[in-house]
Amino acid sequence: MEEKQQPQEFLFDKVNYKILLIGIAVIALGFILMSGGGSDDPKVFNEDIFNFRRIRLAPTTVLIGFGITIYSILKKPKK
């Protein structure tokens, strides 16, 4: 008795995986935007950690990236 092996079917479509990778890239970009602004000398305060890029832009970018990844997971595959 031989069983025919069915081709393995992925959970998502190709489009879902592309959107997921875009979302992960946007999240990574947000964390890259957050980095930096430190000081080598702990006695010196660097005002650069409170600029617009680190306080507003980077967290918003990360949240948008999370929204894109959630959309890619919830998007119905076309059958």
N, C-alpha and C positions, 0 to 999 in steps of 0.2 A: 504494500500500500504506500504509494508515494504522494506526498503532499506538495502541492505547488506553493512555492514561496512567493508571497505577494511583495511587490516593491515597497520598501519602507516609506511611509508617508510622514512628512513633517507636520508639526503642529500648526505652524503658520505658513503663509505664502511668502514668496520671495520679497514682495513689497513690504510686508510686515517687518522682515529682518532688515531691510534697507532703512526703514523709518527708525527702527530700534537702534541701529548703528549711528544714525544721525543724532538721535537723542543722547546717546552715550558720548558722542563727540562734543555736543553742546554742553553737557555736564562737565566734561574734562576742561573745556574752554573756560567755563565759569570758575573752576578751581584754580586754573592757571592765572586768571585775572585777579583772584584773591591773594595770590602769593606775593612775597616781597614786602618791602617797606620796613623791615627790621633794622636794628642797629647792632653793630659789632660790640660796641661799648654799652654795657647796661646802665651806665650813669648818664648817657645822652639820650634824650627823648626825641624821637623822630615824628614830626607832625604828619608825615606822609601816610601813616597807617589809617588816617581818617579822611582820605580823599574820596571823591565821588566813585571812582572805579571800584574800590574795595568795599564801600559801605552800601552802595545802591546797585551798581551795574552787575557786579559778580554774583551776588545772591539772586538777583532777578534772572540772570542767565541760567543759573543752576535750576531754579524753579521751572523755567521754561523747558529746560532739558528733561526734567522729570515729567512734565506734562506731555512732551513728545513721546517719551518711552511708554507712558501709561496709554496714550492713544494707540501706539503701535501694538500693544498687547490686546486692547479691547476691540480693535478694528476687525470686523468680520471678514474671513477669507472668502473669495469668490469661488463658487463651486459650479 
